[in-house]
Amino acid sequence: MATTRWLSAVAFFTAAETSPTSTTVVPRRALASDRCAVVVDNDVIASAVSRAVQLSSGVAPGQVTTTVAGRSARVQVRPTSGLALDAGALTAAASSELARYGLATRITPAVRVASSGAVGQ
């Protein structure tokens, strides 16, 4: 019975929603949870991945941007000048964050570290 209610909630929240002036579909994803139905949009996932990569790299929050679309998450990191960042470690941090959500459709992160750094960040 609980599973049926959970699936109904997911079906309700994942239906295409549009605003009165736009036909833009807001993509939503169901996160795994034993206690309740949790549905988030791609911007929430992108923000969480950015935060995980930011904490892993030690850069300022404004130096990491993430875009989630379809089955991929594109993460761009602008390092602080003079500091080298390991793209492999940052990819692992992003993958770990995404794995915590138990998404039905797996999202694969692609981390790109910019060649130019941010001064004084």
Residue pairs with C-beta under 8 A, 6 or more apart in sequence:
5 37
6 36
6 37
9 37
9 39
10 30
10 37
10 39
13 28
13 30
13 37
13 39
14 28
14 29
14 30
14 39
16 25
16 26
17 25
17 26
18 24
18 25
26 41
27 41
27 42
27 69
28 39
28 40
28 41
29 39
29 40
29 41
29 42
29 45
29 101
29 103
29 104
29 105
30 37
30 38
30 39
30 103
30 104
31 38
31 39
31 40
31 101
31 102
31 103
32 38
32 101
32 102
32 103
42 68
42 69
43 68
45 68
45 73
45 98
45 101
45 107
46 66
46 67
46 68
46 73
47 66
48 97
49 66
49 68
49 73
49 75
49 94
49 97
49 98
49 109
50 61
50 64
50 65
50 66
50 75
51 61
52 93
52 94
52 96
52 97
53 64
53 66
53 75
53 77
53 90
53 93
53 94
53 97
53 111
54 60
54 61
54 63
54 64
55 93
56 89
56 90
56 93
57 64
57 77
57 79
57 85
57 89
57 90
57 93
58 83
59 77
59 78
59 79
59 80
59 85
59 118
59 121
60 80
60 118
60 121
62 121
63 77
63 78
63 79
63 80
63 118
63 121
64 75
64 76
64 77
64 78
65 75
65 76
66 73
66 74
66 75
66 76
66 94
67 73
67 74
68 74
68 107
71 105
71 106
71 107
71 108
72 107
72 108
72 109
72 110
73 94
73 98
73 107
73 108
73 109
73 110
74 109
74 110
74 112
75 90
75 94
75 109
75 110
75 111
75 112
76 111
76 112
76 114
77 85
77 90
77 111
77 112
77 113
77 114
78 114
78 116
78 117
78 118
79 85
79 113
79 114
79 117
79 118
80 117
80 118
80 120
80 121
81 117
81 118
81 119
81 120
82 117
83 117
85 113
87 111
87 112
87 113
90 111
90 113
91 109
91 110
91 111
94 109
94 111
95 108
95 109
98 106
98 107
98 109
